[in-house]
Amino acid sequence: MTKYNSKTLDFFERVYKVVQLIPEGRVTSYGAIAKYLGASKSSRIVGWAMNASHNRYEIPAHRVVNRTGMLTGKLHFPTITMMQELLELEGINVNNDKVKDFKNLFWDPSIEIL
């Protein structure tokens, strides 16, 4: 198990607050969250936060994908298809592990959070 310091865990909590705001049927990227939090070079840490969130059901980690719409976090879900299944339950089409119509479904926290 990876051990995180308190500064990293505080960042994770900030990430989770943003992720909880992603509307159903929309997706965002690790980088967009990092940029919104003022840590634009920390998209990898946002990914770590998503990986660590899978026991927290209030965190819709399935709505966070990479900058091109790929389901790069799918390996961290209980099954390899669960991320896609959760997105499809919200009406998001996925083909070959990539969100179709990604640009139109993209939720930018820098613009959408007031």
Protein Blocks (a to p, Z undefined) as FASTA:
>chain_A
ZZddfklmmmmmmmmmmmmmpcghiacdfklmmmmnopaklmmmmmmmmmmmmmmmklcf
klpccfkopafklmmpmbfklmmmmmmmnopaceehiaehklmmpccfklmpZZ
